Each structure stands twice: as structure tokens, then as C-alpha cells.
């Protein structure tokens, strides 16, 4: 089933990008200043320790985008990794986002945000929108989508979703994550049937808009592939963001149901398996990252339905 | 029951501060650049729109701290409100945190974070710790505690809690929040008894350490006072952070069970009711904020047990 033509907003942009770039791979950007590519360390400059570290992080991420980006459809910067470097980290994040967009990649800001009314709106302004001030508008990060946490309820999700939608952007709601502890609360059986993540999945399905794929996506851990078919049943139009490939133990071969509504409905996120490929397979960091990203792209693409 | 003497780390510091300052009030800092105190607008300076707005936000928050801070024990900056102003917003946040600490206030960073292993550790580095880089250590925000979201499970909370503990800091886990949508997931009845937030409360109780009050607190909406007694039963040593007073409709008089283990066990958070008191009650913004904070302090203190 082709969903591209009838999608709107974020989903349409994503579908078009998947088709154009022939990739469903999302390049995770989780830079650790003590594990950067050697070339990035040499590029560091700045008038403070934070400034030096942030410039090295920026160089690392941009080199990674240059190497692996052509095999990907989006990048997923982990906000925590930039926030820990303070204001220079935020500057670096902005430059990395701009670099990714210039390379034709979508940007999925990974901060797993969630809060009430005005605070949720402030996150939208920060990530996909702008803030009105008496001095003029302050542009946010310019992300195409961001991740959100559902714990506080549908009203908190609604503010995030409506804010993102006004910016033509999307939201990926945590449904069933890839960590072992996901079993603690997400998997709890409910008194009136089903488990918690299924209830969240139903809300995600309801909250989405668009005739084809929905503009409200779901974060679905690739380490629990037994759940993917059930998730697809509950969320037939939802774009799944599937982290946990590679370093966290997930196998892309187990994810076929994710791609059933079309290739853009299943985004495969990988970070450490690409960035550290050179340590496992040899070669330069860039060459190894490129090869690993292409491998992942090809194995995901082979599983997808006609996009 | 006195718990101060046997508490350790964050809980001990908080207990001592509550006793010394005779206050359980947490001053929420949620600055909206279009609703700042007039005096702050005049203080704006900067070479960019974001810089001007951030300097006005900083002036507003520092003036609010100067006015209402003496009646409070801590400030609670809403991270989203600063993040939306980009790198200048992060600079302003750092200055506001330093101003609050210089005024003897603890700092509870409100970002409701939650993520897996390395990302959770990065949030700790960002908020309470430091990041090791090849160029030296980059100090984080220097908060005394931060808020966290439990949805992803105990392993994700554990990384946050252990990271904060290593920095002598605390974590406040969302248990039952103050928004109407809290009923959607937090209140769901579980197949083997109880509701979701009770299960989270049990985890919060288990995860805490310290002989007296625990270093793992709970965010407990003041708009659902019928739950407070049950929460205290499930979390006898837990410090409750009670938002929702004032603008969100909560009444401090309904919260007595929160204070049962000692006054430091119940922190009353208020923001809009203090900062906008001048619009309701007249007077200068600073005078009205001071008066409102003192009123809130006195009504909470009157309910508390011997601290």
C-alpha cells in the first residue's frame, strides 16, 4: 500500500525523503567527548574547556554525517550529549542540525520530553518552533520531529503534538522501549485487559492526523521484536522509530511487520554500531561508518514493502 | 519524628535548609519572555534577539529570587523555558542558578528527564555532575536535584539516581502529577492490584537510600490531595515535591499528610501564583511576590510536624 501521496506535514516529508534517499536509516548522534573520532579531536578550538569540547563534538558529528549520512534519511541527536557541554554544547547542536539539514537529512531531536501545558509548549518552541519575545522571535532548533514521553497523559502529549503540527513537524511517543527495564512499567498488565504500552499505543493511534501515515510516531524498541506485529496492529498508520539495532542487540531482520504500511513506516535507528564500526571492522572511521550504514540500509530496505 | 539527623546527602542538605530558612516553599522559575516583570524588560541587553531575551529572562528570575527567595528553600527552574532561548538561554540559566545558590537556595532542575544508560548518565553530567573531556572537565549546571520520568523503567531511573547520588544530589521521580491527563496512564488499574502510580511509588521507595529521609523524592500533584495520604503510606521516607499550588488549583491546606515525616518531607512548589501576584493583589511585582511567598510559607509551615 502506498501511503506517501496522502500523507501530510511531517509524514509526507519523511515519506518523500525515504523514497528519494532509498533509506530508512536514522543516524544516532550521541557524541561522547572522550570517544570522538581522532580527526575531530584535532579540529577542536575554543576559548574554554567547554568550547573546545563542543567544537570537537561538532566536528565529530559533522564528519559522521558526511560519511554515513548519504546512506541515511535522518539524524537523531541525543540532546543530553550536547546539553552536558552547556551553552557551547547548544551552539554545537545548532551547527550539527544545520549541517544535517544542508546534507538533505531530516532531524529527529531525541530528548524524550514531556510536561504540562506551558512547559510542553516551551519544548515545542525550543525544538521545532520559535519563541515570541518583546525583542523579536527566537528560532528554535529547527528539528523535523522530537521524541516525547507519555507518562503524564494525553493532555501533555496533545500540547506537544499540536505545537509540532503547527510547525509542520512530528512527534515520536515512547511506546515500548528497547531497555531491559521497559518491562517494569511499560509491560504491566492492566485490570481491564492489555498492558500499559498497548494503552499508550492506542492513544498514539488516536492522536495522529493525516490521511496516510500519521504525524504522531512511536518509539518501539528493536530489542523486543515479538511486540512489533502487535504494535503494528494497534497503530496501523504510525511511523515506528526503532532504536536498539546493533549495540543494544536488536536485529533488523526481525522487524518486517514494522515496514508493512510502507518503508517510511519503519525507521531503523543506529548509533554506536555505525560510529564505532572502525574499531570492530578496521579501516578509517569514516569508511567503516559508511560501510556499516550502507549495510544497515540495504538489510532494512530488503525487508520493506513497496514504499 | 525527626529525620534530619540521620539523613545523608541531598536529603540532609535539604532538611538543614528547611530548618534554617523555616520554609518548605520551592519557587518555580518558568520565565515567559512575553510576561516578564517590567523592570526586567528594561535590563535587557545583548547582541542578538536571543541574547536580549535571555538577559531579560535572567534579570526577571534574579529579581524574583531577590524578592521571594528569602521566604523559600529552593528554586525550581523549568528547563524548557531556558532551552527555547538557545545558547544564550543556557547562559542565562547558569547565571540564575548561581544567583539562587548565592542566595542560599537549593536548585531543583525541572526537566522530567528519562533515558537509557549512557543518555541518562549524560543528563546527570549536564545537571548535577561534570563531563570528562580530553580538554578537561566541563562542569554541569550544579543543581542539587532534578526531576525524572519513570516510564522507561527502573534501570533508567537507577542510572539517574546513582549519578545524582555520586554528586551528592537528589532525584524527584514523577509519581502522580497535577494535570488532568494524569488520569490517562498514571491512574490505570493494574491486573494484580493497585494502579500504575502506586507501582511507581513502590519503586521510588525501594530506590531511595539514607537512614532518614530518602534521596529519591517524588513529584506528587497537589491537585489530587486525596492521593497524598496513600502516597505517604507507600513512600514513608520520601520527600514530596508538590506542584500545582495556586494557578493549577491546589490548596496547601489539603496536604498535611505530606508533612508527616517532618517538614522537609513536603516541598510546596509555586510559580505563577507568586510571580503574577501583583496582577491580582496590586503593589509592585517584587512586593506582591514577597508577600505571596511569605503567605504560602506560613500556611505550609503551620501544617508541618516538628521538623
Interface residues (C-beta under 8 A of the other chain):
Chain A: X30 X32 X33 X34 X41 X44 X49 X50 X52 X53 X56 X78 X80 X81 X83 X84 X85 X86 X87 X88 X89 X90 X91 X94 X110 X112 X113 X114 X115 X116 X117 X118 X119 X120 X122 X123 X125 X126 X131 X132 X133 X134 X135 X136 X137 X138 X139 X140 X141 X149 X150 X151 X152 X153 X154 X155 X156 X157 X158 X174 X177 X178 X179 X180 X181 X182 X183 X184 X185 X186 X188 X189 X190 X191 X192 X196 X199 X200 X203
Chain B: X30 X32 X33 X34 X41 X44 X49 X50 X52 X53 X56 X78 X80 X81 X83 X84 X85 X86 X87 X88 X89 X90 X91 X94 X110 X112 X113 X114 X115 X116 X117 X118 X119 X120 X122 X123 X125 X126 X131 X132 X133 X134 X135 X136 X137 X138 X139 X140 X141 X149 X150 X151 X152 X153 X154 X155 X156 X157 X158 X174 X177 X178 X179 X180 X181 X182 X183 X184 X185 X186 X188 X189 X190 X191 X192 X196 X199 X200 X203
